[in-house]
Every structure is written in structure tokens, then in C-alpha cells.
Amino acid sequence: MKKSTVGLLLVMLLFASCEIRYSFSGGQFSGARTFSVSYLKPQTALASPTYSQRLTENFKDVMLSQSPLSLSETNGDLQFEGSVTNYVVAPMAIQSNETASLTRLSITVKIKYTNTLEPDLNFEKSFTKFADFSATESLFAVQEDLWKQINDQLAQEIYNASVGNW
């Protein structure tokens, strides 16, 4: 009886020292506690400061909602900076009478990601997303919805590339 009790205690101690962590975000945070996001500057004529500000705020929201990190105004453990480098509106689908039936808004941002704790994870790369709308509609009439769609996709892709472990 004593041997089985001692054996059971040893097994319990062994499992008590093990730690299992579950993460639904799948994040790779490298021990970081904070992140900072510099304003993503518009570097193309068509990208407005309003658009750039919305993209910056959208990305901050994704980081706050999908990671355990806290926002720091400057010098976070993980730092994001960049610019909107391309903002293009172009016809996409041509109808039989050679007029466009769809128009596409494409936006490209260049992001510099700095991980101050693990510099091997740093990168600088571009991300492009787009949304289509009917050619019969004015860009100004639909741009808020397009911005939301594109910003959600861009923010998620930047998150995945930096800390999402994808």
C-alpha cells in the first residue's frame, strides 16, 4: 500500500510541475508586454490623412483585441511603423459594350516591424488588399465601406505576419 501511495504522489508531483498553455490567438509575443504603432503616413497623392489615421487605429484595435499586449505611445517592445505607398482606383470587369462594370480600390502599405526582444523576427514588407465596387457608384459614396473591408484585411495580415505565428 505504501509503494502505491508513494508512486501516486510521484506521478502527481511530476504532472504538477508540467505546464500547458493554450492560446486561441496563436501569437508569438517573444516575452513582449507592449507594442507601439506610429502613424502610417500617406505617401501617395490619393491616400488621404483620414484614411491613414483610420488604418492606424484599426491596426491598434486588432493588436489590442487579439493579443495580450498593452499599447505604448512610443518605444513598445514590438514596434510598427510604415506608410501607405499605393492607393489605386481602376476598372476591373468590362461589359460587352466595353464599359466597366466593376471598379477596384487597391491599397498597399509598407510596414517596418521591429521586435526589440528578438531582432531576428524584424521585417520590412508591403501588404496589398483590395475591394471591388460597382462602376455605377461613386468612390466617395462607397469609400467608407471599402476602407473598412480593406483595413480589416490589412490589419489582420500585418498581425499574422508579425505576431500571429502564421
C-alpha positions in Angstrom: 0.0 0.0 0.0 2.9 2.4 0.9 4.6 1.8 -2.5 1.4 2.6 -4.5 0.8 5.8 -2.4 4.4 6.9 -2.9 4.2 6.1 -6.7 0.9 8.0 -6.9 2.5 11.0 -5.2 5.5 11.0 -7.5 3.2 10.9 -10.6 1.1 13.8 -9.2 4.3 15.8 -8.5 5.5 15.2 -12.0 2.3 16.4 -13.6 2.0 19.3 -11.2 5.4 20.6 -12.5 4.2 20.5 -16.1 2.5 23.5 -17.6 0.2 23.5 -20.6 -0.6 26.8 -22.2 -3.4 27.3 -24.6 -3.7 30.3 -26.9 -6.5 31.0 -29.3 -4.6 33.7 -31.0 -1.7 31.5 -31.8 0.5 34.5 -31.1 4.3 34.7 -30.9 5.0 37.5 -28.5 8.6 36.8 -27.5 8.0 37.8 -23.9 6.8 41.2 -25.1 4.5 43.2 -22.9 3.9 46.3 -25.0 3.5 47.4 -28.6 3.6 50.8 -30.3 2.2 51.9 -33.7 3.4 55.0 -35.4 1.0 56.9 -37.6 1.0 55.2 -41.0 1.8 58.2 -43.3 0.1 58.6 -46.7 2.9 58.6 -49.3 0.7 58.7 -52.4 -1.5 61.5 -53.7 -4.8 59.7 -53.5 -4.4 58.4 -49.9 -5.8 60.9 -47.5 -4.7 61.6 -44.0 -8.1 60.5 -42.8 -7.6 57.1 -44.5 -4.2 56.7 -42.9 -5.5 57.6 -39.5 -8.3 55.0 -39.8 -5.9 52.3 -40.8 -3.5 53.1 -37.9 -6.4 53.0 -35.4 -7.8 49.8 -37.0 -4.4 48.0 -36.6 -4.1 49.2 -32.9 -7.6 47.7 -32.3 -6.6 44.4 -33.8 -3.5 44.2 -31.7 -5.4 45.1 -28.5 -8.2 42.6 -29.2 -6.1 39.7 -30.4 -3.0 39.9 -28.2 -2.2 40.2 -24.5 -0.1 43.2 -25.2 -0.6 46.8 -23.9 -0.4 49.8 -26.2 2.5 52.1 -25.6 2.6 55.5 -27.3 6.3 55.1 -28.2 9.1 52.5 -27.8 7.0 49.4 -27.3 8.7 46.0 -27.1 7.1 45.4 -30.6 7.1 48.5 -32.9 5.2 49.1 -36.1 5.7 52.0 -38.5 5.1 52.5 -42.1 3.3 54.3 -44.8 0.5 54.0 -47.4 2.5 53.6 -50.6 -0.2 52.9 -53.2 -3.9 53.8 -53.4 -5.3 53.0 -56.8 -8.8 53.0 -58.3 -9.0 51.1 -61.6 -11.7 49.5 -63.8 -11.8 45.7 -63.4 -14.6 43.9 -65.2 -15.5 45.0 -68.7 -19.1 44.6 -70.1 -19.9 43.7 -73.7 -20.3 47.3 -74.6 -16.7 48.0 -73.4 -17.6 49.9 -70.2 -16.5 48.8 -66.8 -19.0 47.0 -64.6 -16.7 46.8 -61.6 -14.1 49.1 -60.2 -11.4 48.1 -57.7 -9.8 50.1 -55.0 -6.3 48.6 -54.2 -4.3 49.8 -51.2 -0.7 48.9 -50.4 1.1 49.7 -47.1 4.7 49.2 -46.3 5.3 48.1 -42.7 8.5 48.0 -40.7 8.2 45.7 -37.8 10.8 45.8 -35.0 10.9 43.3 -32.3 13.2 44.7 -29.7 13.4 41.4 -27.8 14.1 39.1 -30.8 15.6 41.1 -33.6 15.7 38.0 -35.9 11.9 38.4 -36.3 12.1 42.0 -37.6 10.9 42.7 -41.2 10.0 45.4 -43.6 7.5 44.4 -46.3 4.5 45.5 -48.2 0.9 44.3 -47.9 -1.8 44.9 -50.5 -5.5 44.4 -50.3 -8.4 45.4 -52.5 -12.2 45.7 -52.6 -14.4 45.9 -55.7 -17.5 48.1 -56.2 -20.0 48.8 -58.9 -18.7 51.1 -61.6 -22.1 52.9 -61.5 -21.3 54.1 -57.9 -19.0 56.9 -57.0 -15.9 56.1 -55.0 -16.9 58.8 -52.5 -20.3 57.2 -51.9 -18.7 53.8 -51.1 -15.3 54.6 -49.8 -16.2 54.3 -46.1 -17.3 50.7 -46.6 -14.3 49.9 -48.8 -11.9 51.3 -46.3 -13.5 49.2 -43.6 -13.1 46.0 -45.6 -9.6 46.7 -46.8 -8.4 47.9 -43.3 -9.7 44.8 -41.6 -7.9 42.6 -44.1 -4.6 44.6 -43.9 -4.6 44.8 -40.1 -5.2 41.0 -39.9 -2.5 40.3 -42.4 0.1 42.5 -40.6 -0.9 40.9 -37.3 -0.4 37.4 -38.7 2.9 38.3 -40.3 4.3 39.8 -37.1 2.9 38.1 -34.1 0.2 35.8 -35.4 2.7 32.9 -35.9 1.4 32.3 -39.5 
